Amino acid sequence: MFDLTGKGALVTGASGGIGAAVAKALHAQGANVAISGTRKEKLDALAKELGDRVHVLPCDLRDRAAVVKLAEEAEKTVGQVDILVNNAGITHDNLFMRMKDEEWDDVINVNLNSVFVLTRGILRGMMRRRYGRIVNIASISGVFGNPGQANYVAGNAFMEALAWHRRARGLPATAISWGAISDTGYLARNARVLKILERRIALRPMTAAQGFVKNQTPGGAVGAVEHPVGRHGNGHRSLPVFFVWCSIVSVR
């Protein structure tokens, strides 16, 4: 297993299940971890569970000024941010013609604009140090689309595009498109929607823990867990879900 001792990491959306799992994984490898989210009680509980080397930085990602401040505070609290995990995301689903301005704006501000502002702020330090790793936790919806989620799909597609943009220039970045997660987030609260997805694309859910491969493959290659699904209606096979800490060390 690799060693992240002395490295600083910032994880957004750490008050949710996937973000907390990512923070725990990074912390277990020795990183100093700044955890951000809107539910401070959840962040405090996670920090208490992990012990030292954890810093709680609550932030409302809809507020651009607060996002700028988050980048600055994270650099100070962990020494320097070597690893940025853009994980936070929200949904306000509605048919496109019925979608209200506030439903569009809230999702775009959190899922897209905050990623742009935060990544830009953190990248300045990474460029000076000539080292940094960016991991965008996206959704399979950003790849295949999903009815009623025009705002959510746009945000996730941006995260995919940002990673591809950097990789095309030989710079490290990874976008991880999650499928259906059964124990946290939207689908955990909406069993009916999950059943619709199962019928539509033969999709079976997984837990957040199942989304992580617990070993690093030889040579630092990316470990992956294939979605247990067949072909989608458009003929494309499902994408693998990549294990976050393997992704971090595998892109140079």
Summary of the structure (lengths in Angstrom):
residues: 252
radius of gyration: 17.4
end to end distance: 17.4
largest distance: 50.0
contacts: 845
relative contact order: 0.13
helix: 48%
strand: 15%
